[in-house]
Amino acid sequence: MKLLLINPFDRRSGAFSNHFPPLSIGYIASLTPPDWDIQFVDENFERFLPHKADLVAVTAMTVQANRAYEISQVYKKMGVPVVIGGIHASMVPEEALNHASAVVVGEAESLWPKVIQDFLGGCLKPIYENDAYPSLQQMAIPRRDLFSHKYRFDCIQTSRGCPFHCDFCSVPVFNGRAFRLRPVEEVIEELRTIRKKFVFFVDDNIVGIGPANEERAEALFEAMLRRGIKKHWISQASLNIARNDKLLCLMKRTGCLGLLLGFESLERETLLGSGKSQNLRNDETPRQSYGEVIRKLHKHGIAVNGYFCYGYEDTKESILHSLDFILRSGMDITNTPILIPSPGTPMYERLSDSLDFKNYPEDWSKYLGRLVYCPRKATKKEFYEAYITSSRKLISLKEVFRRGIRSLGWSKSPFQSTMILLFNLAYRKLRKTHLDFLLAQDADFRSAHEALEKPASTR
């Protein structure tokens, strides 16, 4: 039997990234019986052409959904069963089922063997869904041999789930609110199989929340040191990480280059309203506490990649206020995406009646970083004017090189500073592509762009 695995990429979106391979594909391949012939088509690096297969499996995020459906239709017309999974299909399974023979909802570990069994028996079910979230013990090791060597980082996951209530985040919906952990020794054994020197721990929170989770993180990093695991790695964490000096010291010793932190907003009301209350300290403003976190991580030699969501910050003043903080804070890398209500999230449910685009699935292609609803306190044009002003400043070569050079002061490491500069240059390229996409696709963005291009005396 031949299984064809596909990672779709819609070239109309320009959302290409060669940083991290699709780990879910590696898991599916490992869970497939060894007597199957497996082929992987990754549209990040090759154009899709129909291949002969007995079964096709496609995974997709929302921005990939339409391309995934296009490919699925090709095989449906050929009479080949197609299974769609991933976070988008899991949020809208009935929609996905219009384009596939079966839909896998949620995590696939306990579902994919059933899919294979039913396929061989000629009785594929329309939807496969877990009754409970699967255990992370004795997980399969992903088939990394399928991934292109052009990916710059390898990936590994040590935990799933998130106990927080951020209304824009799909992780609690997809992975649940319980924080599930892999056994430390199993993580270590998988790390030993990874050949690349650069690794992304894809956990949504590498440390977790609370003493028990922090102790487990310490045990993981101590085991890495004992077993001689030498990697340069990055991950994601919450702001509570800055309160644990022992953990930060261990992370640095194991090769941590930097952490992605979701600051999201400088406004207390916005953080409370979006469910991001974990970013608040009663005795400090967000601006004060965020500055402390950045200084603490720098003290331990760890870079900060800070995220701010523009969309809650929906006035010119609030966006430029965030820009001012980013420029003054010493942040090493920054990302300021336009907030998009992803299907399945509380934010999507709350805003669904006021979204501009409702012709689904076609309109999912418009969900790449554009404003899909009207801001609370500004017109779209006003929002975009501030967004363009902020983006131009953040991706200017002057700022990009300033961040790279400045990092040498706290890191004392030419290697780490070079990595920070390279990440900034990569983000700059992605943002320029994104701005070009918006200029071509969004009339309100074009109007704002044209207004900013006029001489100040004529505005």
DRENDO-1510 file (C-alpha; in Angstrom, 1 decimal, always signed):
<recs>
REC; n; res; u; v; w
REC; 1; MET; +0.0; +0.0; +0.0 .
REC; 2; LYS; +1.2; +3.5; -0.8 .
REC; 3; LEU; +0.5; +6.5; +1.5 .
REC; 4; LEU; +1.0; +10.0; +0.1 .
REC; 5; LEU; +1.4; +12.7; +2.8 .
REC; 6; ILE; +1.0; +16.4; +1.7 .
REC; 7; ASN; +2.0; +19.7; +3.3 .
REC; 8; PRO; +0.1; +22.3; +1.2 .
REC; 9; PHE; +1.4; +25.8; +0.5 .
REC; 10; ASP; -0.8; +28.4; -1.2 .
REC; 11; ARG; +1.6; +30.5; -3.2 .
REC; 12; ARG; -1.1; +33.2; -3.5 .
REC; 13; SER; -0.7; +33.8; +0.2 .
REC; 14; GLY; +3.1; +34.2; +0.3 .
REC; 15; ALA; +3.1; +32.6; +3.7 .
REC; 16; PHE; +6.3; +30.5; +3.0 .
REC; 17; SER; +8.7; +29.7; +5.8 .
REC; 18; ASN; +11.6; +27.3; +5.7 .
REC; 19; HIS; +12.4; +27.5; +9.4 .
REC; 20; PHE; +10.4; +24.6; +10.9 .
REC; 21; PRO; +9.2; +21.3; +9.4 .
REC; 22; PRO; +5.6; +20.1; +9.8 .
REC; 23; LEU; +6.0; +17.8; +12.8 .
REC; 24; SER; +2.5; +16.4; +12.5 .
REC; 25; ILE; +3.5; +14.8; +9.1 .
REC; 26; GLY; +6.4; +13.1; +10.8 .
REC; 27; TYR; +4.1; +11.6; +13.5 .
REC; 28; ILE; +1.6; +10.3; +11.0 .
REC; 29; ALA; +4.4; +8.6; +9.0 .
REC; 30; SER; +5.7; +6.9; +12.2 .
REC; 31; LEU; +2.2; +5.7; +13.1 .
REC; 32; THR; +1.7; +4.1; +9.7 .
REC; 33; PRO; +2.5; +0.3; +9.5 .
REC; 34; PRO; +6.1; -0.3; +8.3 .
REC; 35; ASP; +5.0; -2.3; +5.3 .
REC; 36; TRP; +3.5; +0.8; +3.7 .
REC; 37; ASP; +5.3; +2.8; +1.1 .
REC; 38; ILE; +5.3; +6.5; +2.3 .
REC; 39; GLN; +5.9; +9.5; +0.1 .
REC; 40; PHE; +5.9; +13.1; +1.3 .
REC; 41; VAL; +5.2; +16.1; -0.9 .
REC; 42; ASP; +6.1; +19.3; +0.8 .
REC; 43; GLU; +4.9; +22.3; -1.2 .
REC; 44; ASN; +7.3; +24.6; +0.7 .
REC; 45; PHE; +10.0; +23.2; -1.6 .
REC; 46; GLU; +8.3; +21.4; -4.5 .
REC; 47; ARG; +5.2; +22.0; -6.7 .
REC; 48; PHE; +2.5; +19.4; -6.3 .
REC; 49; LEU; +1.9; +17.0; -9.1 .
REC; 50; PRO; -0.6; +14.1; -8.8 .
REC; 51; HIS; +1.2; +10.9; -7.7 .
REC; 52; LYS; -0.2; +7.4; -7.6 .
REC; 53; ALA; -1.4; +6.5; -4.1 .
REC; 54; ASP; -3.8; +4.2; -2.3 .
REC; 55; LEU; -4.5; +6.7; +0.4 .
REC; 56; VAL; -3.7; +10.5; +0.7 .
REC; 57; ALA; -3.4; +12.4; +4.0 .
REC; 58; VAL; -3.3; +16.2; +4.0 .
REC; 59; THR; -2.7; +18.5; +7.0 .
REC; 60; ALA; -3.5; +22.3; +7.0 .
REC; 61; MET; -3.7; +25.4; +9.1 .
REC; 62; THR; -6.4; +27.9; +8.1 .
REC; 63; VAL; -4.1; +29.8; +5.7 .
REC; 64; GLN; -3.5; +26.5; +4.0 .
REC; 65; ALA; -7.1; +25.3; +3.9 .
REC; 66; ASN; -8.0; +26.3; +0.4 .
REC; 67; ARG; -4.9; +24.8; -1.1 .
REC; 68; ALA; -5.5; +21.6; +0.9 .
REC; 69; TYR; -9.1; +21.4; -0.5 .
REC; 70; GLU; -7.8; +21.9; -4.1 .
REC; 71; ILE; -5.4; +19.0; -3.7 .
REC; 72; SER; -8.0; +16.9; -2.1 .
REC; 73; GLN; -10.4; +17.4; -4.9 .
REC; 74; VAL; -7.8; +16.2; -7.4 .
REC; 75; TYR; -7.6; +12.8; -5.6 .
REC; 76; LYS; -11.4; +12.6; -5.0 .
REC; 77; LYS; -11.9; +12.8; -8.8 .
REC; 78; MET; -9.3; +10.0; -9.2 .
REC; 79; GLY; -11.2; +7.9; -6.8 .
REC; 80; VAL; -8.4; +7.9; -4.2 .
REC; 81; PRO; -9.6; +8.3; -0.5 .
REC; 82; VAL; -8.3; +11.5; +1.1 .
REC; 83; VAL; -8.0; +12.1; +4.9 .
REC; 84; ILE; -7.7; +15.7; +6.1 .
REC; 85; GLY; -6.4; +16.6; +9.5 .
REC; 86; GLY; -4.7; +19.5; +11.3 .
REC; 87; ILE; -6.1; +22.4; +13.3 .
REC; 88; HIS; -8.3; +24.0; +10.6 .
REC; 89; ALA; -10.1; +20.8; +9.8 .
REC; 90; SER; -10.5; +20.0; +13.5 .
REC; 91; MET; -12.3; +23.3; +14.0 .
REC; 92; VAL; -14.6; +23.0; +11.0 .
REC; 93; PRO; -14.9; +19.3; +10.3 .
REC; 94; GLU; -18.2; +19.5; +8.4 .
REC; 95; GLU; -16.6; +21.9; +6.0 .
REC; 96; ALA; -13.5; +19.8; +5.5 .
REC; 97; LEU; -15.6; +16.7; +4.9 .
REC; 98; ASN; -17.0; +18.4; +1.8 .
REC; 99; HIS; -13.6; +18.0; +0.3 .
REC; 100; ALA; -12.3; +14.7; +1.8 .
REC; 101; SER; -13.3; +11.2; +2.4 .
REC; 102; ALA; -12.6; +11.5; +6.2 .
REC; 103; VAL; -11.6; +14.1; +8.7 .
REC; 104; VAL; -9.4; +13.5; +11.7 .
REC; 105; VAL; -10.4; +15.9; +14.5 .
REC; 106; GLY; -7.7; +16.7; +17.1 .
REC; 107; GLU; -4.5; +14.9; +18.0 .
REC; 108; ALA; -3.9; +11.9; +15.7 .
REC; 109; GLU; -1.9; +9.5; +17.8 .
REC; 110; SER; -4.8; +7.3; +18.9 .
REC; 111; LEU; -6.9; +8.0; +15.7 .
REC; 112; TRP; -4.5; +7.3; +12.8 .
REC; 113; PRO; -4.2; +3.5; +13.5 .
REC; 114; LYS; -8.0; +3.3; +13.4 .
REC; 115; VAL; -8.0; +5.2; +10.1 .
REC; 116; ILE; -5.6; +2.7; +8.6 .
REC; 117; GLN; -7.5; -0.2; +9.9 .
REC; 118; ASP; -10.8; +1.1; +8.5 .
REC; 119; PHE; -9.3; +2.0; +5.2 .
REC; 120; LEU; -7.9; -1.6; +4.8 .
REC; 121; GLY; -11.3; -2.9; +5.7 .
REC; 122; GLY; -13.0; -0.7; +3.1 .
REC; 123; CYS; -15.1; +1.2; +5.7 .
REC; 124; LEU; -13.6; +4.6; +6.3 .
REC; 125; LYS; -15.7; +6.7; +8.7 .
REC; 126; PRO; -16.5; +10.4; +7.9 .
REC; 127; ILE; -15.1; +11.8; +11.1 .
REC; 128; TYR; -12.5; +10.4; +13.6 .
REC; 129; GLU; -12.5; +12.1; +17.0 .
REC; 130; ASN; -11.1; +11.2; +20.4 .
REC; 131; ASP; -13.2; +10.7; +23.5 .
REC; 132; ALA; -10.3; +12.0; +25.6 .
REC; 133; TYR; -6.9; +13.6; +24.9 .
REC; 134; PRO; -4.2; +10.9; +24.4 .
REC; 135; SER; -1.4; +10.2; +26.8 .
REC; 136; LEU; +2.0; +11.5; +25.8 .
REC; 137; GLN; +3.8; +8.4; +27.2 .
REC; 138; GLN; +5.5; +6.2; +24.7 .
REC; 139; MET; +4.9; +8.5; +21.8 .
REC; 140; ALA; +6.1; +7.6; +18.4 .
REC; 141; ILE; +9.3; +9.3; +17.2 .
REC; 142; PRO; +8.5; +11.4; +14.1 .
REC; 143; ARG; +9.9; +10.3; +10.7 .
REC; 144; ARG; +12.4; +13.1; +10.3 .
REC; 145; ASP; +14.0; +11.4; +7.3 .
REC; 146; LEU; +11.0; +12.7; +5.3 .
REC; 147; PHE; +11.7; +16.3; +5.9 .
REC; 148; SER; +13.7; +18.5; +3.6 .
REC; 149; HIS; +17.3; +19.3; +4.7 .
REC; 150; LYS; +16.5; +22.9; +3.7 .
REC; 151; TYR; +14.5; +23.4; +7.0 .
REC; 152; ARG; +16.8; +25.4; +9.3 .
REC; 153; PHE; +15.5; +24.0; +12.6 .
REC; 154; ASP; +14.3; +20.6; +13.7 .
REC; 155; CYS; +11.4; +20.4; +16.1 .
REC; 156; ILE; +10.4; +18.4; +19.2 .
REC; 157; GLN; +7.5; +18.5; +21.5 .
REC; 158; THR; +7.6; +17.8; +25.3 .
REC; 159; SER; +4.1; +18.8; +26.4 .
REC; 160; ARG; +0.7; +19.7; +25.1 .
REC; 161; GLY; -2.3; +21.7; +26.4 .
REC; 162; CYS; -2.6; +25.1; +28.0 .
REC; 163; PRO; -4.6; +26.1; +31.1 .
REC; 164; PHE; -4.9; +29.7; +30.2 .
REC; 165; HIS; -8.0; +31.4; +28.6 .
REC; 166; CYS; -6.7; +33.7; +25.9 .
REC; 167; ASP; -9.7; +34.2; +23.7 .
REC; 168; PHE; -7.7; +34.4; +20.4 .
REC; 169; CYS; -5.8; +31.1; +20.9 .
REC; 170; SER; -6.9; +27.8; +19.5 .
REC; 171; VAL; -4.5; +25.7; +21.6 .
REC; 172; PRO; -6.9; +25.0; +24.5 .
REC; 173; VAL; -9.6; +24.0; +22.0 .
REC; 174; PHE; -7.3; +21.7; +20.0 .
REC; 175; ASN; -5.0; +20.3; +22.8 .
REC; 176; GLY; -7.2; +20.9; +25.9 .
REC; 177; ARG; -6.6; +22.9; +29.1 .
REC; 178; ALA; -4.8; +20.2; +31.0 .
REC; 179; PHE; -1.0; +20.5; +30.8 .
REC; 180; ARG; +0.1; +17.0; +29.6 .
REC; 181; LEU; +3.8; +16.1; +29.9 .
REC; 182; ARG; +6.0; +13.6; +28.1 .
REC; 183; PRO; +8.3; +11.5; +30.3 .
REC; 184; VAL; +11.7; +13.2; +30.5 .
REC; 185; GLU; +13.7; +10.1; +29.5 .
REC; 186; GLU; +11.5; +9.7; +26.4 .
REC; 187; VAL; +12.2; +13.3; +25.4 .
REC; 188; ILE; +15.9; +12.8; +25.9 .
REC; 189; GLU; +15.9; +9.6; +23.8 .
REC; 190; GLU; +14.2; +11.5; +21.0 .
REC; 191; LEU; +16.6; +14.4; +21.3 .
REC; 192; ARG; +19.5; +12.0; +20.8 .
REC; 193; THR; +18.0; +11.0; +17.4 .
REC; 194; ILE; +18.0; +14.7; +16.1 .
REC; 195; ARG; +21.0; +15.5; +14.0 .
REC; 196; LYS; +20.4; +19.2; +13.5 .
REC; 197; LYS; +22.2; +21.5; +15.9 .
REC; 198; PHE; +19.3; +24.0; +15.9 .
REC; 199; VAL; +16.1; +22.8; +17.6 .
REC; 200; PHE; +12.7; +24.4; +18.2 .
REC; 201; PHE; +10.8; +23.0; +21.3 .
REC; 202; VAL; +7.3; +23.6; +19.9 .
REC; 203; ASP; +5.6; +23.4; +23.3 .
REC; 204; ASP; +3.3; +26.3; +23.7 .
REC; 205; ASN; +4.9; +26.8; +27.1 .
REC; 206; ILE; +8.2; +25.0; +27.6 .
REC; 207; VAL; +8.1; +25.6; +31.4 .
REC; 208; GLY; +4.3; +25.5; +32.2 .
REC; 209; ILE; +2.8; +27.1; +35.3 .
REC; 210; GLY; +3.2; +26.2; +38.9 .
REC; 211; PRO; +5.9; +24.5; +41.0 .
REC; 212; ALA; +5.3; +21.0; +39.7 .
REC; 213; ASN; +5.7; +21.9; +36.1 .
REC; 214; GLU; +8.7; +24.1; +36.8 .
REC; 215; GLU; +10.3; +21.2; +38.6 .
REC; 216; ARG; +9.7; +18.9; +35.7 .
REC; 217; ALA; +11.3; +21.5; +33.3 .
REC; 218; GLU; +14.3; +21.6; +35.6 .
REC; 219; ALA; +14.5; +17.8; +35.5 .
REC; 220; LEU; +14.4; +17.9; +31.6 .
REC; 221; PHE; +17.2; +20.4; +31.4 .
REC; 222; GLU; +19.3; +18.7; +34.0 .
REC; 223; ALA; +18.9; +15.4; +32.1 .
REC; 224; MET; +20.0; +17.2; +28.9 .
REC; 225; LEU; +23.2; +18.2; +30.7 .
REC; 226; ARG; +23.8; +14.8; +32.2 .
REC; 227; ARG; +23.3; +13.0; +28.8 .
REC; 228; GLY; +25.5; +15.5; +26.9 .
REC; 229; ILE; +22.7; +16.8; +24.7 .
REC; 230; LYS; +24.3; +19.8; +23.0 .
REC; 231; LYS; +21.8; +21.9; +20.9 .
REC; 232; HIS; +21.1; +25.5; +20.2 .
REC; 233; TRP; +17.4; +25.8; +20.9 .
REC; 234; ILE; +14.5; +28.2; +21.1 .
REC; 235; SER; +11.0; +27.8; +22.5 .
REC; 236; GLN; +7.9; +29.6; +23.8 .
REC; 237; ALA; +7.1; +30.5; +27.4 .
REC; 238; SER; +5.0; +32.7; +29.6 .
REC; 239; LEU; +6.2; +35.6; +31.6 .
REC; 240; ASN; +6.4; +33.6; +34.8 .
REC; 241; ILE; +9.7; +32.1; +33.5 .
REC; 242; ALA; +11.5; +35.4; +34.6 .
REC; 243; ARG; +10.8; +34.6; +38.2 .
REC; 244; ASN; +12.8; +31.4; +38.3 .
REC; 245; ASP; +16.6; +32.1; +38.1 .
REC; 246; LYS; +17.5; +28.4; +38.5 .
REC; 247; LEU; +15.5; +27.5; +35.4 .
REC; 248; LEU; +16.9; +30.3; +33.4 .
REC; 249; CYS; +20.4; +29.3; +34.3 .
REC; 250; LEU; +19.7; +25.7; +33.3 .
REC; 251; MET; +18.1; +26.7; +30.1 .
REC; 252; LYS; +21.1; +28.8; +29.1 .
REC; 253; ARG; +23.5; +25.9; +30.0 .
REC; 254; THR; +21.6; +23.6; +27.7 .
REC; 255; GLY; +21.9; +25.9; +24.8 .
REC; 256; CYS; +18.8; +28.1; +24.9 .
REC; 257; LEU; +19.2; +31.0; +22.4 .
REC; 258; GLY; +15.9; +32.8; +23.0 .
REC; 259; LEU; +12.3; +32.5; +24.0 .
REC; 260; LEU; +9.1; +33.7; +22.3 .
REC; 261; LEU; +7.0; +35.6; +24.8 .
REC; 262; GLY; +3.4; +36.7; +24.1 .
REC; 263; PHE; +3.2; +40.3; +25.5 .
REC; 264; GLU; +0.2; +41.0; +23.3 .
REC; 265; SER; -0.7; +44.4; +24.7 .
REC; 266; LEU; +0.4; +47.2; +27.0 .
REC; 267; GLU; -3.2; +48.0; +28.1 .
REC; 268; ARG; -4.4; +46.3; +31.3 .
REC; 269; GLU; -8.0; +46.4; +30.2 .
REC; 270; THR; -7.1; +44.6; +26.9 .
REC; 271; LEU; -5.2; +41.9; +28.7 .
REC; 272; LEU; -8.1; +41.3; +31.1 .
REC; 273; GLY; -10.7; +41.4; +28.3 .
REC; 274; SER; -8.7; +38.9; +26.1 .
REC; 275; GLY; -8.1; +36.4; +28.9 .
REC; 276; LYS; -4.4; +37.2; +29.1 .
REC; 277; SER; -4.5; +38.1; +32.8 .
REC; 278; GLN; -1.4; +36.0; +33.5 .
REC; 279; ASN; +0.6; +38.9; +32.0 .
REC; 280; LEU; -0.5; +41.2; +34.8 .
REC; 281; ARG; +1.2; +42.0; +38.1 .
REC; 282; ASN; -0.9; +43.9; +40.6 .
REC; 283; ASP; +1.9; +46.4; +41.6 .
REC; 284; GLU; +3.2; +47.1; +38.1 .
REC; 285; THR; +2.0; +48.4; +34.8 .
REC; 286; PRO; +2.5; +46.0; +31.8 .
REC; 287; ARG; +5.2; +48.4; +30.5 .
REC; 288; GLN; +7.1; +48.0; +33.8 .
REC; 289; SER; +6.8; +44.3; +34.2 .
REC; 290; TYR; +7.6; +43.5; +30.5 .
REC; 291; GLY; +10.8; +45.6; +30.8 .
REC; 292; GLU; +11.8; +43.6; +33.9 .
REC; 293; VAL; +11.2; +40.3; +32.1 .
REC; 294; ILE; +13.4; +41.4; +29.2 .
REC; 295; ARG; +16.2; +42.5; +31.5 .
REC; 296; LYS; +16.0; +39.3; +33.5 .
REC; 297; LEU; +16.3; +37.1; +30.4 .
REC; 298; HIS; +19.2; +39.2; +29.1 .
REC; 299; LYS; +20.9; +38.8; +32.4 .
REC; 300; HIS; +20.9; +35.1; +31.8 .
REC; 301; GLY; +22.0; +35.4; +28.2 .
REC; 302; ILE; +18.6; +34.6; +26.6 .
REC; 303; ALA; +17.2; +36.6; +23.8 .
REC; 304; VAL; +13.5; +37.8; +23.7 .
REC; 305; ASN; +11.2; +37.5; +20.7 .
REC; 306; GLY; +8.2; +39.5; +21.8 .
REC; 307; TYR; +4.8; +39.3; +20.2 .
REC; 308; PHE; +2.2; +42.2; +20.2 .
REC; 309; CYS; -1.2; +41.6; +18.6 .
REC; 310; TYR; -2.4; +44.6; +16.7 .
REC; 311; GLY; -6.2; +44.5; +16.6 .
REC; 312; TYR; -6.8; +44.8; +20.3 .
REC; 313; GLU; -4.5; +47.8; +20.0 .
REC; 314; ASP; -6.8; +49.3; +17.5 .
REC; 315; THR; -6.2; +53.1; +17.5 .
REC; 316; LYS; -3.3; +55.0; +16.0 .
REC; 317; GLU; -2.2; +56.1; +19.5 .
REC; 318; SER; -2.2; +52.6; +21.0 .
REC; 319; ILE; -0.3; +51.0; +18.1 .
REC; 320; LEU; +2.3; +53.8; +18.2 .
REC; 321; HIS; +2.5; +53.4; +22.0 .
REC; 322; SER; +3.4; +49.8; +21.5 .
REC; 323; LEU; +5.9; +50.7; +18.9 .
REC; 324; ASP; +7.6; +53.2; +21.3 .
REC; 325; PHE; +7.9; +50.5; +23.9 .
REC; 326; ILE; +9.3; +47.9; +21.5 .
REC; 327; LEU; +12.0; +50.4; +20.3 .
REC; 328; ARG; +13.0; +51.4; +23.9 .
REC; 329; SER; +12.6; +48.0; +25.6 .
REC; 330; GLY; +15.8; +46.3; +24.3 .
REC; 331; MET; +13.7; +43.5; +22.8 .
REC; 332; ASP; +15.8; +41.5; +20.4 .
REC; 333; ILE; +13.2; +40.3; +17.9 .
REC; 334; THR; +9.6; +41.4; +17.6 .
REC; 335; ASN; +6.5; +40.3; +15.8 .
REC; 336; THR; +3.4; +42.4; +15.5 .
REC; 337; PRO; +0.8; +40.4; +13.7 .
REC; 338; ILE; -2.7; +41.7; +12.9 .
REC; 339; LEU; -5.0; +39.8; +15.2 .
REC; 340; ILE; -7.2; +37.3; +13.3 .
REC; 341; PRO; -10.1; +35.4; +14.9 .
REC; 342; SER; -9.3; +31.8; +14.1 .
REC; 343; PRO; -12.2; +29.4; +13.8 .
REC; 344; GLY; -13.0; +27.5; +16.9 .
REC; 345; THR; -11.7; +30.2; +19.3 .
REC; 346; PRO; -13.8; +32.3; +21.7 .
REC; 347; MET; -12.8; +35.4; +19.8 .
REC; 348; TYR; -14.1; +33.9; +16.6 .
REC; 349; GLU; -17.4; +33.1; +18.2 .
REC; 350; ARG; -17.7; +36.5; +19.7 .
REC; 351; LEU; -16.9; +38.4; +16.4 .
REC; 352; SER; -18.4; +35.9; +13.9 .
REC; 353; ASP; -21.4; +38.1; +13.1 .
REC; 354; SER; -19.2; +41.2; +12.4 .
REC; 355; LEU; -16.6; +39.5; +10.3 .
REC; 356; ASP; -16.1; +41.0; +6.8 .
REC; 357; PHE; -15.6; +37.7; +5.1 .
REC; 358; LYS; -18.2; +34.9; +5.3 .
REC; 359; ASN; -18.0; +33.2; +2.0 .
REC; 360; TYR; -16.2; +30.1; +3.3 .
REC; 361; PRO; -14.2; +28.2; +2.4 .
REC; 362; GLU; -13.0; +30.6; -0.3 .
REC; 363; ASP; -12.5; +33.5; +2.1 .
REC; 364; TRP; -10.1; +31.5; +4.3 .
REC; 365; SER; -7.5; +32.7; +1.9 .
REC; 366; LYS; -8.0; +36.2; +3.1 .
REC; 367; TYR; -7.0; +35.2; +6.7 .
REC; 368; LEU; -3.3; +35.9; +6.2 .
REC; 369; GLY; -2.6; +38.8; +8.5 .
REC; 370; ARG; -5.3; +41.2; +7.3 .
REC; 371; LEU; -7.9; +43.0; +9.3 .
REC; 372; VAL; -11.1; +40.9; +8.9 .
REC; 373; TYR; -13.3; +43.0; +11.2 .
REC; 374; CYS; -13.8; +46.7; +11.9 .
REC; 375; PRO; -11.7; +48.0; +14.9 .
REC; 376; ARG; -13.6; +49.3; +17.9 .
REC; 377; LYS; -12.2; +52.8; +17.9 .
REC; 378; ALA; -10.9; +53.5; +14.4 .
REC; 379; THR; -11.6; +53.0; +10.7 .
REC; 380; LYS; -9.7; +50.4; +8.9 .
REC; 381; LYS; -7.8; +53.1; +7.0 .
REC; 382; GLU; -6.7; +54.7; +10.3 .
REC; 383; PHE; -5.7; +51.3; +11.7 .
REC; 384; TYR; -3.7; +50.5; +8.7 .
REC; 385; GLU; -1.9; +53.8; +8.6 .
REC; 386; ALA; -0.6; +53.2; +12.1 .
REC; 387; TYR; +0.2; +49.6; +11.3 .
REC; 388; ILE; +2.2; +50.6; +8.2 .
REC; 389; THR; +4.1; +53.2; +10.2 .
REC; 390; SER; +4.9; +50.7; +12.9 .
REC; 391; SER; +5.9; +48.0; +10.4 .
REC; 392; ARG; +8.2; +50.2; +8.4 .
REC; 393; LYS; +10.0; +51.4; +11.4 .
REC; 394; LEU; +10.5; +47.9; +12.9 .
REC; 395; ILE; +11.7; +46.3; +9.6 .
REC; 396; SER; +14.0; +49.2; +8.6 .
REC; 397; LEU; +17.5; +48.1; +8.1 .
REC; 398; LYS; +18.6; +50.6; +10.7 .
REC; 399; GLU; +16.5; +49.0; +13.4 .
REC; 400; VAL; +17.3; +45.4; +12.2 .
REC; 401; PHE; +21.0; +46.0; +12.5 .
REC; 402; ARG; +20.6; +48.0; +15.7 .
REC; 403; ARG; +18.9; +45.1; +17.4 .
REC; 404; GLY; +21.6; +42.7; +16.3 .
REC; 405; ILE; +24.5; +44.9; +17.4 .
REC; 406; ARG; +22.8; +45.9; +20.7 .
REC; 407; SER; +22.5; +42.2; +21.6 .
REC; 408; LEU; +26.2; +41.9; +21.6 .
REC; 409; GLY; +26.3; +44.1; +24.7 .
REC; 410; TRP; +24.2; +41.7; +26.9 .
REC; 411; SER; +25.1; +38.4; +25.3 .
REC; 412; LYS; +28.8; +38.9; +25.0 .
REC; 413; SER; +28.5; +36.3; +22.2 .
REC; 414; PRO; +29.2; +37.1; +18.5 .
REC; 415; PHE; +27.5; +33.8; +17.6 .
REC; 416; GLN; +24.3; +34.6; +19.4 .
REC; 417; SER; +24.2; +38.2; +18.1 .
REC; 418; THR; +24.7; +36.9; +14.6 .
REC; 419; MET; +21.7; +34.5; +15.1 .
REC; 420; ILE; +19.6; +37.4; +16.4 .
REC; 421; LEU; +20.5; +39.5; +13.3 .
REC; 422; LEU; +19.7; +36.6; +11.0 .
REC; 423; PHE; +16.3; +36.1; +12.6 .
REC; 424; ASN; +15.6; +39.8; +12.3 .
REC; 425; LEU; +16.5; +39.7; +8.6 .
REC; 426; ALA; +14.3; +36.7; +8.1 .
REC; 427; TYR; +11.4; +38.4; +9.8 .
REC; 428; ARG; +12.0; +41.5; +7.7 .
REC; 429; LYS; +11.7; +39.5; +4.5 .
REC; 430; LEU; +8.5; +37.8; +5.7 .
REC; 431; ARG; +7.0; +41.2; +6.7 .
REC; 432; LYS; +7.8; +42.8; +3.4 .
REC; 433; THR; +6.1; +39.9; +1.7 .
REC; 434; HIS; +3.1; +40.3; +4.0 .
REC; 435; LEU; +2.9; +44.1; +3.3 .
REC; 436; ASP; +3.1; +43.5; -0.4 .
REC; 437; PHE; +0.3; +40.9; -0.1 .
REC; 438; LEU; -1.9; +43.4; +1.7 .
REC; 439; LEU; -1.1; +46.1; -0.8 .
REC; 440; ALA; -2.3; +43.8; -3.6 .
REC; 441; GLN; -5.3; +42.3; -1.8 .
REC; 442; ASP; -6.8; +44.8; +0.6 .
REC; 443; ALA; -8.4; +48.1; -0.6 .
REC; 444; ASP; -8.4; +49.7; +2.8 .
REC; 445; PHE; -4.7; +48.9; +3.1 .
REC; 446; ARG; -4.0; +50.5; -0.3 .
REC; 447; SER; -5.9; +53.6; +0.7 .
REC; 448; ALA; -3.9; +53.9; +3.9 .
REC; 449; HIS; -0.7; +53.3; +2.0 .
REC; 450; GLU; -1.5; +56.0; -0.6 .
REC; 451; ALA; -2.4; +58.4; +2.2 .
REC; 452; LEU; +1.0; +57.9; +3.8 .
REC; 453; GLU; +2.8; +58.3; +0.5 .
REC; 454; LYS; +1.4; +61.8; +0.0 .
REC; 455; PRO; +3.5; +64.8; +1.1 .
REC; 456; ALA; +2.6; +65.9; +4.6 .
REC; 457; SER; +1.4; +69.2; +3.3 .
REC; 458; THR; -1.3; +67.6; +1.1 .
REC; 459; ARG; -2.8; +65.1; +3.7 .
</recs>
